[in-house]
Amino acid sequence: MQKITNPNLLIFVLILQLLLITTAFSAVEDNADFKAPDWFKQSFLDLQEDLDDANESGKNIMLYFHQDGCPYCKKLLQDNFSRTDIVNRMKQNYEVLEINMWGDKTITDVGGDEYSEKEFAKKMQVMFTPTLLILDKNGLSKFRINGYYSPDKFMAVLDYLELKKVNKTEQTVTFTEYFRKKSLAKTTARAELQTEKYIIQTDNLQKLIRDSQKPVMVLFEQNYCQDCDEVHGDLFRRLPIYKRLQRFTIAQIDINSSDIITSPDGKKMTQKDFAQQENIQYTPSIYFYESAHTKNPIFRSEAYLRGFHLETVLDYVSSNAYKTEAEFQRFVQRRADEMAEKGIKVDLWK
């Protein structure tokens, strides 16, 4: 190696090396593994032991499923779990256990069976991150949050669960109904459902699915729904998503409507009852049915999605990938990797 004798050149080289080292550390930091807030429970992931501790202190267990590189998880941590009012309520009422949906730590469930984190996530049917499961005193799931909820909506979940706990008259009110009434006065969302010309208006979902030559999308929506407005006013108008939508027959359900429909399994009921039967908690939720098969949906999207993930959901179903790849998140990662190899920048939050 040639020795550098010029002092100015030597200083320049040293500065350049320092910048490269700093950049390297920054890159590692940007891709660092998840770090739990200090108020999360330090746990050996023996759920029965954790449950006993929680019951003794009058709290509930909350399981927080996440994965590295998840923009929705990052937003939950930065926007929700940094708010003093949310953190105080969480500390008061919940013991939060973090679980990496692709991790290898051992989890012992309340029945004494052992799983790796990824096996347990699969058992609990975790399809999106973040997913939050709140357990009752017996270790059974009493409430589930699929995907990201804004801070106000997340606080509404905490309010709703406390209300159900102390007020027996509220036991039959769904969270969707509770949140709609709570937010109605201050929302800027539309008072009516948005619909496009390619969305079929039908009162017979069973016939629609049975006769369709394409897979069927059923949109569960409601008025005064800002996330629904975002899907119709923005995402559905993006050309890559619009083209993908043409691969589907699309119908719409108003989860508050008293209009009678024939459900996919042939039952006569109101749209509202159908939504409640399916435990629709978030709008818009999207159910996908295989053409000519009406019994059960082949895939459900029940979380807040931005453009990349909505495109990926549509590809996952329309390409029949769900038949060979049961874990949607693996399909997401593979698609992101393929795009990166082609030099396409993947913006998960766009």
TORPA-551369 format. One line per 3 residues: their letters; for each residue x negated, y, z negated of C-alpha. Coordinates in Angstrom, 3 decimals, m for minus. Layout:
BEGIN
A	X,Y,Z  ...;
//
This chain:
BEGIN
MQK	0.000,0.000,0.000  m1.343,3.421,0.950  m2.041,5.672,m2.036;
ITN	m0.192,9.014,m2.017  m2.619,11.835,m2.734  m0.521,14.856,m1.775;
PNL	1.056,16.143,m5.062  4.113,17.640,m3.323  4.735,14.437,m1.393;
LIF	4.320,12.406,m4.591  6.938,14.532,m6.375  9.319,14.133,m3.419;
VLI	8.928,10.343,m3.466  9.511,10.186,m7.210  12.677,12.280,m6.902;
LQL	13.912,10.108,m4.037  13.343,6.936,m6.070  15.150,8.472,m9.031;
LLI	18.128,9.324,m6.813  18.221,5.791,m5.426  18.136,4.301,m8.931;
TTA	20.919,6.661,m10.084  23.023,5.757,m7.048  22.504,2.063,m7.719;
FSA	23.631,2.430,m11.314  26.665,4.449,m10.185  27.638,1.736,m7.721;
VED	27.423,m0.894,m10.431  29.435,1.291,m12.767  32.159,1.882,m10.155;
NAD	32.548,m1.871,m9.737  32.128,m2.718,m13.406  34.330,m5.355,m14.962;
FKA	37.423,m4.337,m16.907  36.745,m2.877,m20.357  39.653,m3.121,m22.776;
PDW	40.620,m0.068,m24.851  39.345,m0.386,m28.415  42.899,m0.738,m29.757;
FKQ	43.517,m3.972,m27.836  43.418,m7.029,m30.099  40.118,m8.874,m30.356;
SFL	41.324,m12.406,m29.721  40.007,m15.939,m29.217  43.136,m16.415,m27.032;
DLQ	44.746,m18.981,m29.297  48.267,m17.699,m28.742  49.821,m19.442,m31.734;
EDL	47.283,m17.841,m34.070  47.823,m14.454,m32.426  51.574,m14.937,m32.640;
DDA	51.380,m15.779,m36.357  49.336,m12.619,m36.972  51.778,m10.501,m34.984;
NES	54.835,m11.952,m36.739  53.249,m11.311,m40.111  52.723,m7.639,m39.245;
GKN	56.144,m7.221,m37.609  54.725,m6.764,m34.117  55.127,m8.455,m30.745;
IML	52.440,m9.949,m28.536  51.913,m8.227,m25.171  49.885,m10.115,m22.562;
YFH	48.133,m7.794,m20.112  47.115,m9.551,m16.871  44.614,m7.627,m14.747;
QDG	41.904,m8.127,m12.152  38.739,m6.270,m11.200  39.156,m3.669,m8.473;
CPY	42.915,m3.304,m9.049  43.895,0.359,m8.459  47.228,m0.089,m10.234;
CKK	45.455,m1.467,m13.324  43.086,1.498,m13.266  46.028,3.884,m13.059;
LLQ	47.761,2.155,m15.989  44.638,2.519,m18.123  43.909,6.106,m17.104;
DNF	47.437,7.546,m16.995  49.407,5.455,m19.489  46.964,4.007,m21.987;
SRT	45.297,7.381,m22.479  48.493,9.142,m23.569  48.648,9.605,m27.325;
DIV	52.394,8.996,m27.567  52.150,5.703,m25.655  49.046,4.524,m27.510;
NRM	50.619,5.295,m30.900  53.748,3.327,m30.019  51.680,0.428,m28.726;
KQN	49.558,0.305,m31.866  52.679,0.412,m34.012  54.638,m2.334,m32.290;
YEV	52.333,m4.546,m30.193  49.210,m6.662,m30.268  47.830,m6.452,m26.711;
LEI	45.788,m9.357,m25.337  43.942,m8.866,m22.061  43.778,m11.721,m19.555;
NMW	41.810,m11.670,m16.309  43.999,m13.444,m13.766  40.855,m14.911,m12.131;
GDK	38.958,m15.472,m15.396  37.578,m18.685,m16.883  38.022,m18.065,m20.611;
TIT	40.028,m20.763,m22.384  43.576,m19.913,m23.477  45.481,m22.141,m25.881;
DVG	49.221,m21.642,m25.492  51.789,m21.878,m28.287  52.269,m25.573,m27.536;
GDE	48.573,m26.302,m28.021  47.777,m26.870,m24.333  44.549,m25.375,m22.992;
YSE	44.182,m23.474,m19.723  41.617,m21.251,m18.066  42.770,m17.656,m17.651;
KEF	43.437,m18.203,m13.950  45.367,m21.408,m14.635  47.437,m19.653,m17.288;
AKK	48.139,m16.707,m14.972  49.366,m19.158,m12.347  51.533,m20.939,m14.924;
MQV	53.074,m17.590,m15.909  53.709,m16.809,m12.218  51.586,m13.675,m12.175;
MFT	51.659,m12.403,m8.590  50.802,m8.729,m9.056  48.480,m6.810,m11.347;
PTL	48.978,m5.316,m13.738  51.588,m7.691,m15.151  52.692,m7.244,m18.759;
LIL	54.519,m10.014,m20.614  56.045,m9.210,m23.991  56.619,m12.283,m26.150;
DKN	59.268,m12.773,m28.817  58.500,m14.176,m32.271  58.632,m17.742,m30.880;
GLS	56.186,m17.014,m28.073  58.785,m16.886,m25.300  58.793,m14.101,m22.742;
KFR	61.359,m11.447,m23.713  60.409,m8.758,m21.188  58.219,m8.567,m18.107;
ING	56.699,m5.645,m16.238  55.483,m6.532,m12.749  53.098,m3.915,m11.377;
YYS	52.536,m0.313,m12.345  55.134,1.820,m14.143  54.646,5.587,m14.438;
PDK	54.045,6.877,m17.994  57.638,8.108,m18.370  59.066,4.812,m17.189;
FMA	56.629,2.863,m19.334  57.671,4.873,m22.392  61.289,4.162,m21.456;
VLD	60.497,0.420,m21.644  59.150,0.881,m25.167  62.259,2.892,m26.115;
YLE	64.556,0.312,m24.541  62.992,m2.621,m26.393  63.184,m0.774,m29.708;
LKK	66.823,0.127,m29.036  67.718,m3.509,m28.310  65.921,m4.518,m31.491;
VNK	67.837,m2.184,m33.809  71.145,m1.667,m31.990  73.097,m4.866,m31.407;
TEQ	75.642,m3.052,m29.222  72.937,m2.473,m26.608  72.079,m6.141,m26.167;
TVT	73.898,m6.470,m22.830  72.516,m3.287,m21.226  69.808,m4.035,m18.661;
FTE	66.675,m1.928,m18.536  67.571,m0.799,m15.008  70.886,0.593,m16.263;
YFR	69.239,2.146,m19.309  66.502,3.858,m17.286  68.892,5.108,m14.633;
KKS	71.096,6.815,m17.215  68.073,8.190,m19.044  66.504,9.723,m15.952;
LAK	69.625,10.751,m14.041  69.741,14.298,m15.384  66.161,15.193,m14.495;
TTA	65.534,13.206,m11.332  65.021,14.899,m7.978  65.753,11.694,m6.056;
RAE	68.652,11.317,m3.665  72.179,10.690,m4.880  72.737,8.111,m2.128;
LQT	70.840,5.144,m0.771  68.624,5.806,2.222  69.054,3.465,5.141;
EKY	67.595,3.090,8.616  69.340,1.931,11.781  67.474,m1.377,11.731;
IIQ	68.878,m2.231,8.284  71.953,m4.414,8.738  75.017,m3.588,6.662;
TDN	76.639,m6.880,5.687  78.831,m8.327,2.959  77.718,m11.896,3.702;
LQK	74.064,m12.547,2.945  74.494,m16.299,3.278  75.664,m16.004,6.892;
LIR	73.026,m13.388,7.712  70.196,m15.628,6.504  71.682,m18.767,8.046;
DSQ	72.092,m17.166,11.479  68.870,m15.132,11.562  66.076,m16.082,13.942;
KPV	63.616,m14.169,11.764  62.809,m14.208,8.052  65.186,m11.996,6.086;
MVL	64.244,m9.110,3.797  66.761,m8.074,1.158  66.087,m4.650,m0.373;
FEQ	67.418,m4.187,m3.909  67.792,m0.429,m4.348  69.818,2.243,m6.103;
NYC	70.619,5.916,m5.830  68.546,8.416,m7.799  65.503,6.223,m7.219;
QDC	62.295,8.120,m6.449  60.328,4.986,m5.597  63.069,3.979,m3.124;
DEV	62.848,7.445,m1.547  59.084,7.045,m1.247  59.446,3.702,0.543;
HGD	61.975,5.008,3.065  60.626,8.541,3.447  56.954,7.601,3.690;
LFR	55.962,3.924,3.881  58.661,2.697,6.288  57.757,5.577,8.631;
RLP	54.118,4.575,8.938  53.569,2.914,12.314  51.678,m0.192,11.055;
IYK	54.445,m0.879,8.514  57.266,m0.012,10.944  55.898,m2.532,13.459;
RLQ	55.731,m5.216,10.779  59.315,m4.518,9.731  60.472,m5.518,13.219;
RFT	59.480,m9.099,12.392  62.313,m9.275,9.850  66.076,m9.093,9.598;
IAQ	66.654,m6.509,6.866  69.629,m6.064,4.537  70.216,m3.800,1.548;
IDI	71.809,m4.284,m1.863  72.967,m1.425,m4.081  72.346,m2.753,m7.576;
NSS	75.068,m0.492,m9.015  77.764,m1.244,m6.434  81.063,m2.988,m7.182;
DII	81.485,m4.038,m3.542  81.969,m7.790,m3.109  79.395,m9.791,m1.172;
TSP	78.669,m13.435,m0.478  75.321,m14.166,m2.097  72.664,m16.297,m0.363;
DGK	73.895,m19.388,m2.232  77.492,m18.781,m1.137  78.983,m17.218,m4.295;
KMT	81.394,m14.297,m4.168  80.286,m11.517,m6.511  79.631,m7.790,m6.687;
QKD	76.304,m6.438,m5.540  75.709,m5.334,m9.132  76.343,m8.852,m10.448;
FAQ	74.047,m10.316,m7.807  71.260,m7.946,m8.875  71.828,m8.847,m12.525;
QEN	71.851,m12.549,m11.675  68.436,m12.069,m10.067  67.266,m10.003,m13.053;
IQY	66.336,m7.033,m10.888  64.367,m4.739,m13.156  62.537,m2.542,m10.661;
TPS	63.763,m0.776,m7.525  62.980,m1.215,m4.776  62.490,m4.957,m5.186;
IYF	62.221,m6.999,m1.993  63.304,m10.617,m1.664  62.311,m12.658,1.365;
YES	64.323,m15.610,2.673  63.322,m18.127,5.305  65.677,m18.020,8.260;
AHT	68.435,m20.643,8.082  67.556,m21.458,4.450  69.640,m19.573,1.923;
KNP	69.182,m21.218,m1.450  66.130,m19.453,m2.896  63.845,m16.614,m1.815;
IFR	60.465,m17.708,m0.527  58.721,m14.668,m2.001  59.587,m11.712,m4.219;
SEA	57.983,m8.286,m4.367  59.065,m6.703,m7.639  56.370,m4.092,m8.180;
YLR	55.330,m0.614,m7.081  53.346,m0.929,m3.834  51.355,1.472,m1.691;
GFH	50.708,1.066,2.020  47.946,m1.557,2.082  49.766,m3.896,m0.289;
LET	53.139,m3.476,1.441  51.518,m4.296,4.793  49.913,m7.332,3.176;
VLD	53.213,m8.550,1.695  54.850,m8.324,5.125  51.936,m10.190,6.745;
YVS	51.950,m12.835,4.006  55.560,m13.744,4.752  55.784,m13.184,8.514;
SNA	52.614,m15.204,9.216  53.892,m18.106,7.050  50.730,m17.778,4.937;
YKT	52.876,m18.358,1.844  53.209,m21.990,2.954  49.471,m22.658,2.727;
EAE	48.289,m20.051,0.205  50.454,m20.076,m2.905  48.510,m17.315,m4.653;
FQR	49.349,m13.984,m3.054  46.376,m12.159,m4.617  43.924,m14.499,m2.884;
FVQ	45.590,m13.600,0.421  45.244,m9.897,m0.494  41.524,m10.282,m1.197;
RRA	40.912,m12.246,1.992  42.654,m9.577,4.079  40.646,m6.805,2.411;
DEM	37.390,m8.708,3.048  38.273,m9.287,6.706  39.042,m5.593,7.187;
AEK	35.778,m4.591,5.517  33.815,m6.966,7.798  35.360,m5.174,10.797;
GIK	34.262,m1.826,9.389  37.785,m0.790,8.428  37.882,1.204,5.218;
VDL	40.369,m0.274,2.764  42.099,2.417,0.724  44.191,0.524,m1.824;
WK	45.960,3.656,m3.052  46.851,5.239,0.300;
//
